[in-house]
Amino acid sequence: MKIGFIGLGIMGESMSENIVKKHDDTVYVFDFVKEKVELLASKGAVGCKDSVELAKNSDVIISMVPKSEHSRAVYEGILPVLGAGKICVDMSTIDPSVSVEISEMVKKTGAQFIDAPVVKSKPAAIAGTLGIYMGGDEDVCDKMLPIMKYMGENVIRMGGNGTGLVMKICHNALATQIQNGVNETLTLARKNGVSVSDFATAISYGGAQNFYLDGQAPKLEAEDYTTAFSLENAAKDVGICMNLAKECGVAMPGEAHVNEIYQMGLKQGLGKEDWRATIKIVRGL
């Protein structure tokens, strides 16, 4: 089974490298940045000149691109070379409604389609320990499970097309609200003389312990905003959540407040910094 991977960005680079290392057949790669393709080719992949060449040669086509419009463009572009026997896996974080539209478009060719967004960031992509949420027909998801496990250690099917993305958006919304709670309470603690390390230790003793603080405390203490997951990418996910909530008629006042924080961060030019830079906004308030 030949695999093609489109999109070699911060996450896609390491995800595709894990496939190259673990898969026993040809892995094709494409990105608009030529150097990224050359890097993966040096590790054993076969570089392609465009997405169409990649899709022609691949049995499984995986995409990992930034936004809804990019995913749509990828699949509209390769549509003429899709057909029975090919499976498309979009691992991008995009609007669920757009993903469902793409799935319908792809399935009309006879090919199959699932959404499979990931959780965790660059270190987990390197280690192959991502969490992956699949949305699509059960038999297709089952067939793709071994390939997903090249990249992630926790893989779960959530339901039909689009549900993987719904779960990803819910996950990230909860993470950003936990983050905002950490930002607010840590700022209050610091104003009263409590150090970051003592705050994190004390929180770990009770019911408020959380994965975000456990992992980020040393970097928050060091004022280290080196990017693993950018503020602008997190802001994009928050925006998708607000759109989804509006479509469903669900009120999310907590996430609406988080959205305000992120929009302030973008206006202040913090978009390229790590998402933990949101604490700067909370302090400023």
N, C-alpha and C positions, 0 to 999 in steps of 0.2 A: 504494500500500500504506500503510494507516494504522497508526501505531504508538502503543501505549499504554505508559506507564512508571509503575510503582507503586513508591513508596519513594524519597523525595527527601532522604535523609540526607547525611552527609559525602561519600560517593562518588556516590550516586545523583543528587544535584543536578547535579554536573558532567557525569556520564555522559549524563543526559537533555538537558542543555543542548547538548552536542555533537551529539546526534541532531537537536535543533531547528534548529541552525545548518546541518547538512549534508543533511538529508532534504528531499525535494521534495514531501512530502505532509503531511497533518495529523499532529501529535504531541499525544496526550492525556496528561495527567499527573494523578496522585493521591497525596496523602499525608494522614495524619491531622492534620498541622500545617498549618493553613490558610495561614499566611504563606509556607510553602515553595511551595505551589501558586500563590499570587499572584505570587511571585518568578519562577517559570518562565513563568507567563502573560504577565508583562511582557516576556519575551524571545521570545515568539511561540508558546508552547504553548497548548493549550486545557485549562483546568482542569475536573476532574470532581468530582462530589459524593461519589462512592465508587468502589470497584473494579469493581462490577457495571456501572455506567454506562460506565466506561472500557473494560471487556472487550466490552460490546455493540458499541461503536463502532470497535473496533480489529481489524485483521487479525493483527497481531503484538502479543502482550502480554508485556512485560518486567517482571520483578520484581527488586527489590534491597532485601531486608529483613534484619533482624539475625540471626534464629535459626530453627531448624527449625520450631518451633511457629508462627512468623509466616508462613513459606512455606506450611505446611499450611493455615493459616487463610485465606490469600489464595486458594488454589486451590479449597478447599472452598466458599468464598464465591462464586466466579465460575463454578463448575461448571455451573449451570443455563443459562448463556448461552454456553457453549463448544460447538463442533461442527465439522464438516468445514469446512476452509478457514482455520481459525484455528491459529496457532502460538504456543505459550507458551515463553518463555525465562526460566528462573530463574537469575539471576546472583548470588544470595545464597551465602554460605558456610555450608552446613548439613551435617548427617550424610548421607553418600551413600545409606545405606539408606532414609532418609526421602525423599530425592529420587527414588529408584526407585519408592517407593510412590506418590508424587505423579504421576510419569510414567505409571504404570499407570492411575491414576484419571482423568487427563486424556485419555489415549488411548482410553478406553472411550467418550468422547463423540464420537469421530471427529476431535478436534483432535490436533495434534502437540505434542511437548514435548522440550526439550533443557535440560541444565544447562550453564551457561557462567560459572563463577566467574572472578574477576579477580585478578591479582597486581599489585604496586606499590601506591602510596598516592595521597593527594589531588593532589599536583602532577601525577602522570601522568594522573589522571582529568580534570584541567583541560585538560591538553595533548592529550588523546586518544591517549595512548601506552601504555595499559595492555597487559598480557599477558592473554590470554583462553584458557581451556581448555574446549573444547566436548565434551560427552558426549551422544550421541544418534544416531539413524539418519543415515547418511551423506548422503542426499539432502536431509534437513531442515537439517543443518549447512551443507551447500553453499549452500542457499537463504538462510540467515541470515548467511553470511559478509560480504556487503556492509554489513549493518547493524552487525555486530560491529566492522567496521573504521571505523565512525564514532567508536568509543570506544577502540579499541586498534590498535596497529601490529603486534603479534605475536599471531596467532590460530592455534590448532592444535586439530584434533579428536583426542581421545585414544581413542575407541571408543564403545561403547554408553552408554545412560543410566546416569548415576552416575560414569562414569570421569573426567569433567572435574573433579568434586569430589574423587575419590580423588587425582588429580594435584595439585590445589590444596592438599589437606591434607598430602601428601608434601612439596610445595614449602615450605609454611610450617613444617613440622616441621624440615626441614633449615635453614631460615633462623633459627629459634629456637635450634637447637643451635650454629650458627655464632655467633649473637649471644652465647650463654652462654660460648662459647670466648673471644670477644673480651673479654667482661666479666671473666673470670677472669684471662686473661693481661695485660690492661691494668691490672688492679688490682695484680697482682704487679709489673709494670714500674714503676708509680707508687710503690709501696712502696720501690723501689730507685732512685728519683730520675730516672726516665725520664719526660719530658713526653708528653702525649697526642699532640701534633703529631709529635714525633720517633718515637714508637712507630708511628704510622700510616705515616709515611714509610719507616721501616725495614721494616715488614711488606710494603709495596708492592714491595720489592726482591726478595722471595722467593716461594716456593710457597704461602705462607699468605695472600697478598693476597686480599681478598674484597670484594664489592659493599657489604656492610653497613658495614664499617669505612670504606671509601672515602667513603661518603655521610654517615655519622654522626659521624665524628671531630670536625669543627668544633663540632657541637652538644654532643658529650660533653665537649669541652674547655671550652665555655662554660657547662656545667651547664644547658643549655637543654632543658627537657622539655615544650615546647609540643607539643600533640598533632597529629600527622598520622595515626597509627594507634595507637589507645589500647591500653594494657596489658590492659584488660579484654576487648577484642576479640581480641587475640592469645591471651589465656588461654582464651577460648572455642574457638579453633582448636586449641590444644594439647589441650584436653579431647576434641574430636572425634577427633583423632588417636589418643589413648589408647583411646577407645571402639572405633575402627576396628581398631586393632591387637589388641584383646581379641577382637573378633568373628572376626578372621582367625587367631588363635592365634600372633601374631608378637610376640616379645619386643623391646621398645624401651627398654632401660635408660637410654640417653642422654636420650630425650624424657621419660622418667619423672622424671629429675632436673630437667629444665627445668620440668616441671609443678609440682614442689615449689617452685621459685623463684617461678613465677607465682602460685601459691596464697598464698605469703608476701606477695607484692606486693599482692594483693587484700585480705588481712587487715590490711595496714598502710595501707590507704586510698589506694593509688597507681593504682587502676583507671582513673581519668580522665586520668592523665598519659600521655605517649607511651610506647610499649613499650620504648624505650631506658632508661627509668627502672628497669628490672631491674638495672642496674649498682649501684643503691643497695642492693639486696638482697644482691648478691654482696659488696660492700664490708662490709656489716654482719655477714656471716658470718665 
